[in-house]
Amino acid sequence: MRIGVIGAGNMAAALVRGLGEPVLVADPVAERAASLAAETGGEALEANAYVADRADVVVLCHKPAQLEEVAEGLAGRARVVVSLLGGRSLFDLERAYPGIPVYRFMPNVAAEVGRAVLCYAPGSRAPEGPEAEVLELFGRVGTVVAVPEAQMEVATALAGCAPAFHALVVEALVDAGVGHGLAPEDATRMVVGAMAGAAALMDEGGLDPKEVRRRVTSPGGSTARGLVALERGGLRAAFQDAVDAVVRGGAPPAGRP
């Protein structure tokens, strides 16, 4: 299956590096397209239409606001479309690309290391296209989770945006450690290692998050004091606000499917 990518920004780069195979790339910044294509022995093309002509599957990684403009240039050329565009629904996509199979994914940047969580919603014509091959392709860069279209925005907050949220937590903990005298590189190694270990306990060990917290926390101990401070500081409310902001920002206007 020949893959064509429209756009060569961060998400496109993460996907291409994670796949590790030659792809066709087009981007308004020719140098950026050439650089990304060269990483896996692919080819940069001068126009989006040229990518669509030669690709079996066109992956949309351009700016979401450019959907209609890009689709106009690919009309009659694209055969199968995969969208990574945040905030653009299947309704938008199928209106822009009528009559062909459309697949909507929301990945995250961990695709670059094969550890992404990819939320997936198929379009109405998905079964008519190479759905199994598309799912296998994206499964190479992480775990694909089927999500109803109506829940895609909250899935975006939890899977697509969460790496940035987690990184902010790491930054904050590292800053706190440095404030108490640790070298930045040591503090970073400690925090990242502890986060990876906690994730492994939940993912590979099958532990509930509350159970992980319970195992670390002794009554009146240092962890308990730290957790009380986090709760008092409004950590839960801050994460709720973050998810709410993502969902509200990506929801379609009232009256539109």
C-alpha positions in Angstrom: 0.0 0.0 0.0 1.5 3.3 -1.1 1.1 6.0 1.5 0.8 9.7 0.6 1.0 12.4 3.3 -0.4 16.0 2.9 1.4 18.2 5.3 4.8 17.7 7.0 4.3 19.1 10.5 4.9 17.4 13.8 2.1 14.9 13.6 3.0 13.9 10.0 6.7 13.5 11.1 5.7 11.3 14.1 3.6 9.1 11.8 6.2 8.8 9.1 9.0 8.0 11.5 6.9 5.5 13.3 6.0 3.7 10.1 9.6 3.7 9.0 8.8 3.2 5.3 9.0 5.3 2.2 6.1 7.7 1.7 5.1 10.4 -0.7 5.0 13.9 1.0 3.7 17.3 -0.1 3.8 20.5 2.0 3.6 24.2 1.2 7.2 24.4 2.5 9.1 22.4 0.0 12.2 22.0 2.2 10.1 20.6 5.0 8.5 18.0 2.7 11.9 17.0 1.3 13.4 16.6 4.7 10.6 14.4 6.0 10.5 12.3 2.9 14.3 11.8 3.0 14.1 10.3 6.5 12.6 7.1 5.3 13.7 7.1 1.7 10.4 8.5 0.4 9.7 11.2 -2.2 8.6 14.9 -1.8 6.2 16.0 -4.5 5.5 19.6 -5.6 1.7 19.4 -5.3 -0.9 17.7 -3.2 -2.6 16.4 -6.4 0.6 14.6 -7.4 0.5 12.7 -4.1 -3.1 11.7 -4.6 -2.4 10.5 -8.1 0.3 8.1 -6.9 -0.9 7.1 -3.4 -3.3 4.3 -2.5 -4.1 6.1 0.7 -3.9 9.9 1.3 -3.3 10.9 4.9 -4.4 14.4 5.7 -1.9 16.1 8.1 -2.4 19.7 7.1 -4.1 22.4 9.1 -7.8 21.6 9.9 -8.9 24.9 8.5 -7.6 24.0 5.1 -9.8 20.9 4.7 -12.1 22.3 2.0 -9.2 24.0 0.1 -7.1 20.9 0.1 -10.1 18.6 -0.8 -10.9 20.8 -3.8 -7.4 20.2 -5.2 -7.7 16.4 -4.7 -11.2 16.0 -6.2 -11.3 13.1 -8.5 -7.8 12.0 -7.6 -7.8 10.7 -4.0 -9.2 7.2 -3.8 -9.0 6.6 0.0 -8.6 9.3 2.6 -7.3 9.0 6.2 -7.7 12.2 8.3 -5.6 13.2 11.3 -7.2 16.6 11.4 -8.3 17.7 14.9 -11.8 19.0 15.2 -13.0 18.0 11.8 -15.8 15.5 12.0 -16.7 12.7 9.6 -19.5 14.9 8.5 -17.0 17.5 7.4 -14.7 14.9 5.8 -17.4 13.1 3.9 -18.8 16.4 2.6 -15.3 17.4 1.4 -14.5 13.9 0.0 -17.9 12.5 -1.3 -18.1 9.1 -2.7 -14.9 7.6 -1.4 -13.9 5.7 1.8 -12.9 8.1 4.7 -11.3 7.1 8.0 -10.8 9.4 10.9 -7.9 8.9 13.3 -6.7 11.0 16.2 -3.2 9.8 17.1 -0.5 11.3 19.3 3.1 12.1 18.9 4.2 8.8 20.5 3.5 7.3 17.1 7.2 8.2 16.4 8.3 5.5 18.9 5.4 3.1 18.2 3.6 3.8 21.4 0.7 6.0 20.3 -2.9 5.6 21.2 -4.9 6.1 18.0 -8.6 6.8 18.4 -10.5 5.7 15.3 -13.9 6.4 13.8 -14.8 5.0 10.3 -16.8 6.8 7.7 -20.0 5.5 6.2 -18.1 4.1 3.2 -15.3 2.6 5.2 -16.3 -1.1 4.6 -16.0 -0.4 0.8 -12.4 0.5 1.1 -9.2 -1.2 2.5 -10.3 -0.8 6.2 -8.4 -3.9 7.4 -5.2 -2.7 5.7 -5.7 0.9 7.1 -6.1 -0.5 10.6 -3.1 -2.7 10.2 -1.0 0.2 9.0 -1.9 2.5 11.9 -1.6 -0.4 14.3 2.2 -0.4 13.5 2.6 2.9 15.4 0.5 2.1 18.5 -2.8 0.9 19.8 -5.9 1.6 17.8 -9.1 2.2 19.8 -12.4 2.4 18.1 -14.4 5.4 19.3 -17.9 6.5 18.4 -17.8 9.8 16.4 -19.7 11.6 19.1 -16.9 10.8 21.6 -14.0 11.7 19.4 -13.4 15.1 21.1 -13.1 13.7 24.6 -11.0 10.9 23.2 -8.8 13.6 21.7 -8.3 15.1 25.1 -7.4 11.8 26.8 -5.2 10.3 24.0 -4.2 13.0 21.6 -3.5 15.9 24.0 -2.5 13.9 27.0 1.2 13.6 26.1 1.4 17.3 26.4 -0.4 17.2 29.8 1.9 14.5 31.0 4.9 16.4 29.8 3.7 19.4 31.8 3.4 17.3 34.9 7.0 16.1 34.3 8.2 19.7 33.9 6.5 20.7 37.1 8.0 17.8 39.2 11.4 18.4 37.7 11.3 22.1 38.5 10.2 21.2 42.1 13.1 18.8 42.4 15.6 21.3 41.0 14.3 23.8 43.5 15.4 21.5 46.2 18.9 21.0 44.8 18.7 18.2 42.3 20.6 18.5 39.0 18.0 18.9 36.2 19.2 15.8 34.3 18.9 13.7 37.5 15.5 15.1 38.3 14.3 14.4 34.8 15.6 10.8 34.8 13.8 10.2 38.2 10.5 11.7 37.2 10.4 10.1 33.7 11.4 6.7 35.1 8.8 6.9 37.9 6.1 7.8 35.4 7.1 5.0 33.1 7.1 2.6 36.0 3.6 3.7 37.1 2.3 3.3 33.6 3.8 -0.2 33.3 2.1 -1.2 36.6 -1.3 -0.2 35.1 -0.7 -1.3 31.5 1.3 -4.5 31.9 0.5 -5.2 35.5 -3.2 -4.6 35.1 -3.4 -2.5 38.3 -6.2 0.1 38.8 -4.8 3.6 39.2 -6.2 3.8 42.7 -4.4 0.5 43.6 -1.1 1.9 42.4 -1.7 5.0 44.6 -2.7 2.8 47.5 0.4 0.7 47.3 2.7 3.8 47.4 0.8 5.6 50.1 1.3 4.9 53.8 -1.0 6.6 56.4 0.7 9.9 57.5 3.7 9.2 55.2 5.5 11.4 52.8 3.4 10.3 49.8 0.2 11.0 51.7 1.4 14.5 52.5 2.2 15.1 48.9 -1.2 13.9 47.7 -3.0 16.1 50.2 -1.1 19.1 48.9 -2.0 18.2 45.3 -5.6 17.8 46.1 -5.6 21.0 48.0 -4.0 22.7 45.0 -6.8 21.6 42.8 -5.0 19.1 40.6 -8.2 17.1 39.7 -10.1 20.3 38.9 -7.3 21.5 36.7 -7.4 18.3 34.6 -11.1 18.4 34.4 -10.9 22.0 33.2 -8.3 20.9 30.6 -10.5 18.1 29.2 -13.5 20.4 29.2 -11.5 23.0 27.2 -10.5 20.5 24.6 -14.0 19.1 24.2 -15.7 22.5 24.0 -13.1 23.8 21.6 -13.5 20.9 19.2 -17.2 20.4 19.3 -19.2 21.2 16.1 -21.5 24.3 16.2 -25.1 23.7 17.3 -27.2 22.3 14.6 -24.4 20.6 12.7 -24.0 16.8 12.9 
